[in-house]
Amino acid sequence: MILKASQRAGAKALAIHLLREDENDHVEVHEIRGFIADDVVGAFREAYAISKGTKCRQYLFSVSLSPPETEKVGVAAFERAIEAIEQRTGLNGHPRVIVFHEKNGRRHAHCVWSRIKADEMRAVNLPHFKLKLRDISRELFIEQGWTMPRGLMNSEERNPLNFSREEWQQAKRIERDPRSIKTIFQDCWAVSDSGKAFAQAMEARGYYLARGDRRSFVAIDHLGEVYAIARWADVKTKEVNTRLGDPETFPSVDEVKARLAQQVDAKLQRFAFEARSEFDQARLGLHEQKRKLVEWQRHERTIQVDLQAVRRVEETRIRYERFSKGLLKGIWDRITGRHAAIRRQNEEELSASMQRDLAERQMLIDRQLNERRLLHRQIRDHEKRLENQLAAFQEKPKPLPERSEAIHPAERPSQARRPRRTRHFTP
C-alpha cells in the first residue's frame, strides 16, 4: 500500500472531505474508536476541544492507505496496516476514525488519529513518520507479493537527477559500488521486453542510452561516465542491437552529456536561488532581532539613568541633613570643626557614589556589548554559510577516474602469489 500522512488541524474541513459523496462512489465510516460522539464531525470536534487544553496546533494525524489498483484488498489487510502504523508511531490506543472511499474503481482508506493523550494532556511526538511509513509500505508490498513501485525501491538506485538540495550535498561524498551498477543493468535488462521498456527502466535508475562508437549502444550516468551496455548487462552485443534497434535513432554520447549537464546546471541554479532566498529571510530575522535588541538596550540604559538620578537625589538629601539647622548651631559647628568634618565626609561619599554609578553603567555597557557581539557573530557565520553553500552549488560532481568501474571486481585477475623463499642451512 502507498501510505501518505500529514499532521494537521482543520477538523471541520477534514470531516467534510472524508464524508463527501459527490467526489466518491461510496463512503463508508468503518470505525470510530475512543470518542464519545458516534459520527465523524462530532469526533473531530472532540479532538479539537481536547487539543485546546494543550499547545498543540496540529492535533490530528491523517493517513491515507492506497493499495495497488489491480489488487483486491480486504478490510483485514487495511486493519493490519493501521495497527502497524500505530505500533511504529506510538499512537497505540489513541482515538481514531477509519473511513473507506471507493472512487474510479479503486478502494482506499483514511485513518485519522487524535495526537492528544487525554490522561496526560500532551501531544504525541511523531519524529520521522514519513520514513517509518515508507518502511511499512515496503513490508506490505513484500508481504502481499505486489509489484513494488520504483519510488519505494532502494533510494541509492533512484535517478540522481531527482535529488534534493540536501541529497546533492550528500551525493558528492558517496562512491557507488561497481557491483550495484552491474546489478542495475542486469535487472533492467531482465524486466524489459523491448527497447523502449529498457530505456525507461534505465532512465528510472539514472542511466541514459546513447549511440556509441562502431554502432554500439552505451549508457551514460549523470556524472558523464559511459558504460557499455552489453558488458555491464552480461549479454551479447547482437542481443542488444536486436532489442534496441537502429543506433542512429539514439542521440550521440556528446548530445546526452550536454543535455545532462544542462539539467544539472539548471537544478543547481535553482538550489542556489532557493538557498539565497532562505538565507535572505534568515538574515532579515537576524537584523530584526538586532533592532529589537538595540531598542531594548537603549531602554535599559534609560532606566538605569533614571534610577541613578533618583538615588543621587536621595543621597544628596541625606548628606544635606547632616548639617545643623539654625544660625547658632551652624556657628558652633564651624567653631568646633564639626562642619568641616561633615563636609569632608560628604565629599568622600559623593566621589564614591559617582565612581559606583560609573561602574554600574560600565557593567551594563559591557554586558550589552557581549550580547551584540554574539548576535553579530551569528550574522557573520550566517553570511559565511551562505557563501560556502553557493560555492558548493557551483562545484560540479567530478566523474569517477577512468576504468575505476569499467571492470567488475570479480572479473579482475587475481595477483599471483609470490613463491615462498626457502632457506638452506649447512650443518
C-alpha contacts under 8 A as a table, 3 or more apart, distances in Angstrom:
res1	aa1	res2	aa2	distance
1	M	65	L	6.02
1	M	66	S	5.17
1	M	67	P	4.15
1	M	68	P	6.55
1	M	137	S	5.53
1	M	140	L	6.35
1	M	141	F	6.53
2	I	64	S	7.89
2	I	65	L	5.87
2	I	66	S	5.06
2	I	67	P	6.21
2	I	68	P	7.93
2	I	137	S	6.01
3	L	63	V	6.61
3	L	64	S	5.72
3	L	65	L	5.01
3	L	66	S	6.59
3	L	133	L	6.25
3	L	134	R	7.13
3	L	137	S	6.38
4	K	63	V	5.53
4	K	64	S	5.32
4	K	65	L	6.98
4	K	130	K	7.84
4	K	133	L	7.75
5	A	61	F	7.13
5	A	62	S	5.46
5	A	63	V	4.22
5	A	64	S	6.41
5	A	130	K	7.21
6	S	61	F	5.92
6	S	62	S	5.54
6	S	63	V	6.75
7	Q	58	Q	5.61
7	Q	59	Y	7.13
7	Q	60	L	5.76
7	Q	61	F	4.62
7	Q	62	S	6.44
8	R	57	R	7.76
8	R	58	Q	4.36
8	R	59	Y	6.36
8	R	60	L	5.33
8	R	61	F	6.34
8	R	62	S	7.40
9	A	57	R	6.47
9	A	58	Q	4.62
9	A	59	Y	5.84
9	A	60	L	5.93
10	G	13	A	5.46
10	G	14	L	6.21
11	A	14	L	5.18
11	A	15	A	6.11
11	A	41	V	7.76
11	A	44	F	5.40
11	A	45	R	6.71
11	A	48	Y	6.94
11	A	60	L	7.79
12	K	15	A	5.18
12	K	16	I	6.26
12	K	41	V	6.66
12	K	44	F	7.15
12	K	45	R	7.49
13	A	16	I	5.16
13	A	17	H	6.20
14	L	17	H	5.02
14	L	18	L	6.17
15	A	18	L	5.18
15	A	19	L	6.25
15	A	40	V	6.17
15	A	41	V	5.57
15	A	44	F	7.21
16	I	19	L	5.30
16	I	20	R	6.08
16	I	41	V	7.83
17	H	20	R	5.41
18	L	27	V	7.82
18	L	99	V	7.00
18	L	110	H	7.83
19	L	27	V	6.46
20	R	23	E	5.96
20	R	24	N	6.72
20	R	27	V	7.51
21	E	24	N	5.01
21	E	25	D	6.56
21	E	26	H	6.57
21	E	27	V	6.33
22	D	25	D	7.47
23	E	103	K	7.69
24	N	27	V	6.61
24	N	101	H	6.38
24	N	102	E	5.91
24	N	103	K	5.01
25	D	101	H	7.51
25	D	102	E	5.47
25	D	103	K	5.27
25	D	104	N	7.65
26	H	100	F	7.96
26	H	101	H	5.85
26	H	102	E	5.11
26	H	103	K	7.18
27	V	99	V	7.07
27	V	100	F	5.85
27	V	101	H	4.95
27	V	102	E	6.70
28	E	99	V	5.61
28	E	100	F	5.06
28	E	101	H	6.63
29	V	32	I	7.70
29	V	40	V	7.96
29	V	97	V	7.80
29	V	98	I	6.24
29	V	99	V	4.46
29	V	100	F	6.42
30	H	97	V	7.71
30	H	98	I	5.37
30	H	99	V	5.37
30	H	100	F	6.69
31	E	96	R	7.75
31	E	97	V	5.57
31	E	98	I	5.04
31	E	99	V	7.10
32	I	35	F	6.87
32	I	38	D	6.63
32	I	39	D	7.35
32	I	40	V	7.38
32	I	43	A	7.72
32	I	95	P	7.69
32	I	96	R	6.04
32	I	97	V	4.60
32	I	98	I	6.66
33	R	95	P	5.29
33	R	96	R	5.31
33	R	97	V	6.39
34	G	93	G	7.93
34	G	94	H	6.87
34	G	95	P	4.19
34	G	96	R	6.65
35	F	38	D	7.24
35	F	43	A	5.69
35	F	46	E	7.21
35	F	95	P	6.18
35	F	96	R	7.93
36	I	43	A	7.17
36	I	46	E	7.97
37	A	40	V	7.78
37	A	42	G	5.28
37	A	43	A	5.27
37	A	46	E	7.76
38	D	42	G	7.08
38	D	43	A	6.97
39	D	42	G	5.45
39	D	43	A	6.10
40	V	43	A	5.08
40	V	44	F	6.20
40	V	97	V	7.15
41	V	44	F	5.34
41	V	45	R	6.22
42	G	45	R	5.00
42	G	46	E	6.28
43	A	46	E	5.11
43	A	47	A	6.43
44	F	47	A	4.95
44	F	48	Y	6.22
45	R	48	Y	5.02
45	R	49	A	6.10
46	E	49	A	5.03
46	E	50	I	6.16
47	A	50	I	5.29
47	A	51	S	6.17
47	A	59	Y	7.26
47	A	60	L	7.68
47	A	114	S	5.96
47	A	116	I	7.65
48	Y	51	S	5.10
48	Y	52	K	6.55
48	Y	59	Y	7.14
49	A	52	K	5.43
49	A	53	G	7.59
50	I	53	G	5.76
50	I	54	T	7.65
50	I	116	I	7.33
50	I	118	A	7.19
50	I	121	M	7.94
51	S	54	T	5.31
51	S	55	K	7.34
51	S	56	C	6.29
51	S	57	R	7.46
51	S	59	Y	6.27
51	S	116	I	6.48
51	S	121	M	7.97
52	K	55	K	7.10
52	K	56	C	7.73
53	G	121	M	6.79
54	T	121	M	6.23
54	T	122	R	6.07
54	T	123	A	7.63
56	C	59	Y	5.90
56	C	122	R	7.69
56	C	123	A	6.37
58	Q	61	F	7.84
59	Y	114	S	6.05
59	Y	115	R	5.29
59	Y	116	I	6.53
59	Y	123	A	7.14
60	L	112	V	6.60
60	L	113	W	5.72
60	L	114	S	4.85
60	L	115	R	5.61
61	F	112	V	5.54
61	F	113	W	5.15
61	F	114	S	6.41
61	F	115	R	6.46
62	S	110	H	7.10
62	S	111	C	5.89
62	S	112	V	4.35
62	S	113	W	6.51
63	V	110	H	5.75
63	V	111	C	5.33
63	V	112	V	6.31
64	S	108	H	7.31
64	S	109	A	5.77
64	S	110	H	4.50
64	S	111	C	6.47
65	L	78	F	7.52
65	L	108	H	5.73
65	L	109	A	5.15
65	L	110	H	6.25
66	S	107	R	7.38
66	S	108	H	4.85
66	S	109	A	6.77
67	P	71	E	6.97
67	P	73	V	7.15
67	P	107	R	7.76
67	P	108	H	6.75
68	P	71	E	5.48
68	P	146	W	7.76
69	E	106	R	6.12
73	V	77	A	6.40
73	V	78	F	7.57
74	G	77	A	5.53
74	G	78	F	6.86
75	V	78	F	5.16
75	V	79	E	6.22
76	A	79	E	5.00
76	A	80	R	6.13
77	A	80	R	5.14
77	A	81	A	6.26
78	F	81	A	5.14
78	F	82	I	6.21
78	F	109	A	7.51
79	E	82	I	4.98
79	E	83	E	6.13
80	R	83	E	5.09
80	R	84	A	6.21
81	A	84	A	5.07
81	A	85	I	6.29
81	A	136	I	7.78
81	A	140	L	7.65
82	I	85	I	5.04
82	I	86	E	6.30
82	I	111	C	7.55
83	E	86	E	5.05
83	E	87	Q	6.27
84	A	87	Q	5.10
84	A	88	R	6.27
84	A	136	I	7.33
85	I	88	R	5.28
85	I	89	T	6.03
85	I	91	L	7.98
85	I	133	L	7.02
85	I	136	I	7.43
86	E	89	T	5.34
86	E	90	G	5.72
86	E	91	L	4.73
86	E	92	N	5.14
87	Q	90	G	5.53
87	Q	91	L	6.75
87	Q	92	N	6.14
88	R	132	K	6.81
89	T	126	L	6.14
89	T	129	F	6.71
89	T	132	K	7.72
90	G	124	V	7.42
90	G	126	L	7.78
91	L	94	H	5.48
91	L	113	W	7.64
91	L	115	R	7.28
91	L	124	V	7.42
94	H	113	W	6.45
94	H	114	S	6.29
94	H	115	R	7.17
94	H	116	I	7.80
94	H	117	K	7.26
95	P	113	W	5.76
95	P	114	S	5.64
96	R	111	C	6.82
96	R	112	V	5.44
96	R	113	W	4.26
96	R	114	S	6.35
97	V	110	H	7.99
97	V	111	C	5.60
97	V	112	V	5.25
97	V	113	W	6.59
98	I	109	A	6.96
98	I	110	H	5.68
98	I	111	C	4.46
98	I	112	V	6.62
99	V	109	A	5.71
99	V	110	H	5.21
99	V	111	C	6.49
100	F	107	R	7.04
100	F	108	H	5.87
100	F	109	A	4.34
100	F	110	H	6.29
101	H	107	R	5.71
101	H	108	H	5.46
101	H	109	A	5.97
101	H	110	H	7.82
102	E	105	G	6.63
102	E	106	R	5.52
102	E	107	R	4.40
102	E	108	H	6.51
103	K	106	R	5.33
103	K	107	R	6.50
115	R	123	A	5.17
115	R	124	V	5.46
116	I	121	M	6.42
116	I	122	R	5.50
116	I	123	A	4.29
116	I	124	V	6.35
117	K	120	E	5.49
117	K	121	M	5.41
117	K	122	R	5.47
117	K	123	A	6.01
117	K	124	V	6.99
118	A	121	M	4.85
118	A	122	R	7.20
126	L	129	F	5.78
128	H	131	L	5.49
128	H	132	K	6.46
129	F	132	K	5.00
129	F	133	L	6.08
130	K	133	L	5.14
130	K	134	R	6.14
131	L	134	R	5.02
131	L	135	D	6.37
132	K	135	D	5.21
132	K	136	I	6.34
133	L	136	I	4.98
133	L	137	S	6.03
134	R	137	S	5.04
134	R	138	R	6.28
134	R	152	L	7.24
135	D	138	R	5.16
135	D	139	E	6.28
136	I	139	E	5.08
136	I	140	L	6.22
137	S	140	L	5.12
137	S	141	F	6.34
137	S	152	L	8.00
138	R	141	F	5.22
138	R	142	I	6.29
138	R	148	M	7.44
138	R	152	L	6.57
139	E	142	I	5.15
139	E	143	E	5.94
140	L	143	E	5.00
140	L	144	Q	6.01
141	F	144	Q	5.37
141	F	145	G	5.85
141	F	146	W	5.02
141	F	147	T	6.90
141	F	148	M	6.02
142	I	145	G	5.07
142	I	146	W	6.49
142	I	148	M	7.73
143	E	146	W	7.93
148	M	152	L	6.59
148	M	153	M	7.17
149	P	152	L	5.60
149	P	153	M	6.91
150	R	153	M	5.11
150	R	158	R	7.95
150	R	204	A	7.76
151	G	158	R	7.76
152	L	155	S	7.66
153	M	157	E	7.25
153	M	158	R	7.66
154	N	157	E	5.58
154	N	158	R	7.16
155	S	158	R	5.40
157	E	184	I	7.78
157	E	205	R	5.45
157	E	206	G	7.77
158	R	162	N	7.40
158	R	204	A	6.54
158	R	205	R	4.93
158	R	206	G	6.55
159	N	162	N	5.55
159	N	163	F	7.74
159	N	203	E	6.89
159	N	204	A	5.51
159	N	205	R	4.57
159	N	206	G	3.88
159	N	207	Y	7.68
160	P	163	F	5.71
160	P	205	R	7.66
160	P	206	G	5.63
160	P	222	H	6.70
161	L	206	G	7.04
161	L	222	H	7.10
161	L	263	Q	7.82
161	L	264	V	7.04
163	F	166	E	7.98
163	F	167	E	5.58
163	F	168	W	6.07
164	S	167	E	5.01
164	S	168	W	6.09
165	R	168	W	5.22
165	R	169	Q	6.68
165	R	271	F	6.09
166	E	169	Q	5.34
166	E	170	Q	6.38
167	E	170	Q	4.94
167	E	171	A	5.80
168	W	171	A	5.08
168	W	172	K	6.64
169	Q	172	K	5.78
169	Q	173	R	7.58
169	Q	392	A	7.84
170	Q	173	R	5.60
170	Q	174	I	6.92
171	A	174	I	5.11
172	K	397	P	6.15
176	R	180	S	7.37
176	R	181	I	7.58
177	D	180	S	5.42
177	D	181	I	6.71
178	P	181	I	5.06
178	P	182	K	6.27
178	P	405	E	5.44
178	P	407	I	8.00
178	P	408	H	6.22
178	P	409	P	7.60
179	R	182	K	5.10
179	R	183	T	6.22
179	R	408	H	6.59
179	R	409	P	7.60
180	S	183	T	5.00
180	S	184	I	6.27
181	I	184	I	5.10
181	I	185	F	6.48
181	I	232	W	7.93
182	K	185	F	5.25
182	K	186	Q	6.27
182	K	232	W	5.37
182	K	233	A	6.52
182	K	408	H	7.86
183	T	186	Q	5.14
183	T	187	D	5.98
183	T	233	A	7.92
184	I	187	D	5.19
184	I	188	C	6.09
184	I	205	R	7.62
185	F	188	C	5.31
185	F	189	W	6.16
185	F	202	M	7.47
185	F	229	I	7.43
185	F	232	W	6.13
185	F	233	A	4.94
186	Q	189	W	5.12
186	Q	190	A	6.09
186	Q	232	W	7.33
186	Q	233	A	4.59
186	Q	234	D	7.12
187	D	190	A	5.07
187	D	191	V	6.20
188	C	191	V	5.43
188	C	192	S	6.18
188	C	198	F	6.09
188	C	201	A	5.59
188	C	202	M	6.28
189	W	192	S	5.51
189	W	193	D	7.95
189	W	198	F	6.16
189	W	233	A	6.80
190	A	193	D	7.78
191	V	198	F	7.86
192	S	195	G	7.61
192	S	197	A	5.15
192	S	198	F	5.06
192	S	201	A	7.42
193	D	197	A	6.50
193	D	198	F	7.28
193	D	243	R	7.98
194	S	197	A	5.23
194	S	198	F	6.19
194	S	243	R	5.86
194	S	244	L	7.13
195	G	198	F	5.09
195	G	199	A	6.15
195	G	243	R	5.23
195	G	244	L	4.31
195	G	245	G	7.31
196	K	199	A	5.13
196	K	200	Q	6.21
196	K	244	L	7.58
197	A	200	Q	5.13
197	A	201	A	6.10
198	F	201	A	5.09
198	F	202	M	6.11
199	A	202	M	5.15
199	A	203	E	6.11
199	A	208	Y	7.10
199	A	209	L	6.49
200	Q	203	E	5.13
200	Q	204	A	6.14
201	A	204	A	5.19
201	A	205	R	6.69
202	M	205	R	5.19
202	M	206	G	6.31
202	M	207	Y	5.07
202	M	208	Y	6.45
202	M	209	L	7.81
203	E	206	G	4.79
203	E	207	Y	4.92
203	E	208	Y	5.46
204	A	207	Y	7.50
206	G	221	D	5.96
206	G	222	H	6.83
207	Y	219	A	5.72
207	Y	220	I	5.35
207	Y	221	D	4.69
207	Y	222	H	7.31
208	Y	219	A	5.19
208	Y	220	I	5.16
208	Y	221	D	6.45
208	Y	256	V	7.43
209	L	217	F	7.01
209	L	218	V	5.82
209	L	219	A	4.47
209	L	220	I	6.47
209	L	250	F	7.33
209	L	251	P	7.94
210	A	217	F	6.03
210	A	218	V	5.44
210	A	219	A	5.97
210	A	220	I	7.26
210	A	250	F	5.52
210	A	251	P	5.27
210	A	252	S	5.36
210	A	253	V	5.49
210	A	256	V	6.79
211	R	215	R	6.75
211	R	216	S	6.29
211	R	217	F	5.10
211	R	218	V	6.29
211	R	247	P	5.60
211	R	248	E	6.99
211	R	250	F	5.54
211	R	251	P	5.83
211	R	252	S	4.80
211	R	253	V	6.18
212	G	215	R	6.09
212	G	216	S	5.04
212	G	217	F	5.21
212	G	218	V	5.65
212	G	252	S	6.66
212	G	253	V	6.39
213	D	216	S	5.89
215	R	247	P	6.06
216	S	237	T	7.61
216	S	241	N	7.50
216	S	247	P	7.03
217	F	228	A	6.63
217	F	229	I	6.23
217	F	230	A	7.89
217	F	240	V	7.58
217	F	241	N	7.62
217	F	247	P	6.92
218	V	226	V	6.51
218	V	227	Y	5.43
218	V	228	A	4.58
218	V	229	I	5.20
219	A	226	V	5.79
219	A	227	Y	5.09
219	A	228	A	6.47
219	A	229	I	6.31
220	I	223	L	7.86
220	I	224	G	5.82
220	I	225	E	5.51
220	I	226	V	4.68
220	I	227	Y	6.26
220	I	253	V	7.61
220	I	256	V	7.53
220	I	257	K	7.49
221	D	224	G	5.47
221	D	225	E	5.60
221	D	226	V	6.98
222	H	225	E	7.48
222	H	257	K	7.92
222	H	260	L	6.11
222	H	261	A	7.61
222	H	264	V	7.96
223	L	397	P	6.71
223	L	398	K	6.92
223	L	399	P	5.23
223	L	400	L	7.88
224	G	257	K	5.85
224	G	260	L	7.95
224	G	399	P	6.55
225	E	399	P	6.49
225	E	400	L	7.34
227	Y	232	W	7.09
227	Y	406	A	7.50
228	A	231	R	5.55
228	A	232	W	6.24
229	I	232	W	5.33
229	I	233	A	5.77
229	I	240	V	7.59
230	A	233	A	5.39
230	A	234	D	5.80
230	A	235	V	5.06
230	A	236	K	5.70
230	A	237	T	5.30
230	A	240	V	6.45
231	R	234	D	5.11
231	R	235	V	6.65
231	R	236	K	7.82
235	V	239	E	6.73
235	V	240	V	7.24
236	K	239	E	5.30
236	K	240	V	6.58
237	T	240	V	5.07
237	T	241	N	6.24
238	K	241	N	5.14
238	K	242	T	6.11
239	E	242	T	5.05
239	E	243	R	6.22
240	V	243	R	5.32
240	V	244	L	6.01
241	N	244	L	5.31
241	N	245	G	5.50
241	N	246	D	7.33
241	N	247	P	7.83
242	T	245	G	5.55
244	L	247	P	7.60
246	D	249	T	5.86
246	D	250	F	7.80
247	P	250	F	5.50
248	E	251	P	7.41
251	P	255	E	6.05
251	P	256	V	6.49
252	S	255	E	5.21
252	S	256	V	6.38
253	V	256	V	5.29
253	V	257	K	6.14
254	D	257	K	5.06
254	D	258	A	6.05
255	E	258	A	5.16
255	E	259	R	6.19
256	V	259	R	5.07
256	V	260	L	6.13
257	K	260	L	5.18
257	K	261	A	6.02
258	A	261	A	5.10
258	A	262	Q	6.14
259	R	262	Q	5.12
259	R	263	Q	6.32
260	L	263	Q	5.07
260	L	264	V	6.15
261	A	264	V	5.13
261	A	265	D	6.03
262	Q	265	D	5.10
262	Q	266	A	6.09
263	Q	266	A	5.13
263	Q	267	K	6.22
264	V	267	K	5.13
264	V	268	L	6.12
265	D	268	L	5.07
265	D	269	Q	6.10
266	A	269	Q	5.15
266	A	270	R	6.31
267	K	270	R	5.08
267	K	271	F	6.19
268	L	271	F	4.90
268	L	272	A	6.13
268	L	393	F	5.70
268	L	394	Q	7.29
269	Q	272	A	5.04
269	Q	273	F	6.21
269	Q	393	F	7.57
270	R	273	F	5.01
270	R	274	E	6.10
271	F	274	E	5.04
271	F	275	A	6.00
271	F	393	F	7.32
272	A	275	A	5.05
272	A	276	R	6.06
272	A	389	Q	7.82
272	A	390	L	5.81
272	A	393	F	6.43
273	F	276	R	5.13
273	F	277	S	6.12
274	E	277	S	5.08
274	E	278	E	6.12
275	A	278	E	5.12
275	A	279	F	6.04
275	A	386	L	7.41
275	A	389	Q	7.69
275	A	390	L	7.66
276	R	279	F	5.08
276	R	280	D	5.94
276	R	386	L	7.09
277	S	280	D	5.03
277	S	281	Q	6.32
278	E	281	Q	5.23
278	E	282	A	6.28
279	F	282	A	4.90
279	F	283	R	5.87
279	F	382	H	7.62
279	F	386	L	6.74
280	D	283	R	4.92
280	D	284	L	6.17
281	Q	284	L	5.13
281	Q	285	G	6.34
282	A	285	G	4.96
282	A	286	L	6.26
283	R	286	L	5.02
283	R	287	H	6.14
283	R	379	I	7.20
283	R	382	H	7.54
284	L	287	H	5.12
284	L	288	E	6.00
285	G	288	E	5.05
285	G	289	Q	6.06
286	L	289	Q	4.91
286	L	290	K	6.12
286	L	375	L	7.70
286	L	379	I	6.74
287	H	290	K	4.84
287	H	291	R	6.12
288	E	291	R	4.99
288	E	292	K	6.23
289	Q	292	K	5.19
289	Q	293	L	6.05
290	K	293	L	4.95
290	K	294	V	6.11
290	K	372	R	7.51
290	K	375	L	7.00
291	R	294	V	5.24
291	R	295	E	6.13
292	K	295	E	5.01
292	K	296	W	6.12
293	L	296	W	5.16
293	L	297	Q	6.10
293	L	372	R	7.79
294	V	297	Q	5.02
294	V	298	R	6.18
295	E	298	R	5.27
295	E	299	H	6.35
296	W	299	H	4.93
296	W	300	E	6.15
297	Q	300	E	4.89
297	Q	301	R	6.27
297	Q	368	Q	6.79
298	R	301	R	5.17
298	R	302	T	6.28
299	H	302	T	5.11
299	H	303	I	6.24
300	E	303	I	5.14
300	E	304	Q	6.26
301	R	304	Q	5.01
301	R	305	V	6.20
301	R	361	R	7.93
301	R	364	L	7.71
302	T	305	V	5.16
302	T	306	D	6.23
303	I	306	D	5.17
303	I	307	L	6.15
304	Q	307	L	5.10
304	Q	308	Q	6.04
304	Q	361	R	7.65
305	V	308	Q	5.19
305	V	309	A	6.10
306	D	309	A	5.09
306	D	310	V	6.32
307	L	310	V	5.18
307	L	311	R	6.21
308	Q	311	R	5.02
308	Q	312	R	5.94
308	Q	357	D	6.96
309	A	312	R	4.99
309	A	313	V	6.26
310	V	313	V	5.27
310	V	314	E	6.39
311	R	314	E	5.09
311	R	315	E	6.13
312	R	315	E	5.12
312	R	316	T	6.06
313	V	316	T	5.11
313	V	317	R	6.25
314	E	317	R	5.14
314	E	318	I	6.37
315	E	318	I	5.06
315	E	319	R	6.28
316	T	319	R	5.16
316	T	320	Y	6.12
317	R	320	Y	5.12
317	R	321	E	6.20
318	I	321	E	5.29
318	I	322	R	6.80
319	R	322	R	5.48
319	R	323	F	7.78
319	R	346	N	5.96
320	Y	323	F	6.02
321	E	324	S	7.45
322	R	342	I	7.02
323	F	330	G	7.68
323	F	339	H	6.86
323	F	342	I	7.19
324	S	329	K	5.91
324	S	330	G	5.79
324	S	333	D	7.57
325	K	329	K	6.46
325	K	330	G	6.61
326	G	329	K	5.59
326	G	330	G	6.12
327	L	330	G	5.16
327	L	331	I	6.23
328	L	331	I	5.16
328	L	332	W	6.14
329	K	332	W	5.03
329	K	333	D	6.11
330	G	333	D	5.16
330	G	334	R	6.32
330	G	339	H	7.63
331	I	334	R	5.18
331	I	335	I	6.24
332	W	335	I	5.04
332	W	336	T	6.15
333	D	336	T	5.18
333	D	337	G	5.85
333	D	338	R	4.88
333	D	339	H	5.09
334	R	337	G	5.11
334	R	338	R	6.26
334	R	339	H	5.20
334	R	340	A	6.96
335	I	338	R	7.87
336	T	339	H	7.84
337	G	340	A	5.43
337	G	341	A	6.47
338	R	341	A	5.10
338	R	342	I	6.21
339	H	342	I	5.24
339	H	343	R	6.19
340	A	343	R	5.02
340	A	344	R	6.22
341	A	344	R	5.18
341	A	345	Q	6.25
342	I	345	Q	5.05
342	I	346	N	6.13
343	R	346	N	5.12
343	R	347	E	6.16
344	R	347	E	5.13
344	R	348	E	6.21
345	Q	348	E	5.18
345	Q	349	E	6.16
346	N	349	E	5.07
346	N	350	L	5.96
347	E	350	L	5.03
347	E	351	S	6.17
348	E	351	S	5.19
348	E	352	A	6.18
349	E	352	A	4.99
349	E	353	S	5.99
350	L	353	S	5.09
350	L	354	M	6.15
351	S	354	M	5.16
351	S	355	Q	6.28
352	A	355	Q	5.10
352	A	356	R	6.08
353	S	356	R	4.89
353	S	357	D	6.12
354	M	357	D	5.15
354	M	358	L	6.21
355	Q	358	L	5.10
355	Q	359	A	6.10
356	R	359	A	5.06
356	R	360	E	6.16
357	D	360	E	5.12
357	D	361	R	6.17
358	L	361	R	5.12
358	L	362	Q	6.10
359	A	362	Q	5.03
359	A	363	M	6.15
360	E	363	M	5.12
360	E	364	L	6.35
361	R	364	L	5.12
361	R	365	I	6.19
362	Q	365	I	4.95
362	Q	366	D	6.06
363	M	366	D	5.14
363	M	367	R	6.18
364	L	367	R	5.20
364	L	368	Q	6.16
365	I	368	Q	5.15
365	I	369	L	6.04
366	D	369	L	5.03
366	D	370	N	6.28
367	R	370	N	5.19
367	R	371	E	6.37
368	Q	371	E	5.00
368	Q	372	R	6.24
369	L	372	R	5.12
369	L	373	R	5.97
370	N	373	R	5.00
370	N	374	L	6.18
371	E	374	L	5.30
371	E	375	L	6.48
372	R	375	L	5.01
372	R	376	H	6.01
373	R	376	H	4.98
373	R	377	R	6.01
374	L	377	R	5.08
374	L	378	Q	6.36
375	L	378	Q	5.04
375	L	379	I	6.33
376	H	379	I	4.97
376	H	380	R	6.19
377	R	380	R	5.08
377	R	381	D	6.04
378	Q	381	D	5.07
378	Q	382	H	5.96
379	I	382	H	4.95
379	I	383	E	6.28
380	R	383	E	5.11
380	R	384	K	6.18
381	D	384	K	4.97
381	D	385	R	6.12
382	H	385	R	5.21
382	H	386	L	6.36
383	E	386	L	5.15
383	E	387	E	6.32
384	K	387	E	5.09
384	K	388	N	6.19
385	R	388	N	5.09
385	R	389	Q	6.04
386	L	389	Q	5.14
386	L	390	L	6.09
387	E	390	L	5.25
387	E	391	A	6.09
388	N	391	A	5.06
388	N	392	A	6.09
389	Q	392	A	4.96
389	Q	393	F	6.31
390	L	393	F	5.16
390	L	394	Q	6.46
391	A	394	Q	5.16
391	A	395	E	6.64
392	A	395	E	5.23
393	F	396	K	7.29
400	L	404	S	6.62
401	P	404	S	5.39
402	E	405	E	7.66
402	E	406	A	7.65
403	R	406	A	4.35
403	R	407	I	6.83
404	S	407	I	7.33
405	E	408	H	6.77
407	I	411	E	6.31
407	I	412	R	6.64
408	H	411	E	5.13
408	H	412	R	6.67
409	P	412	R	5.40
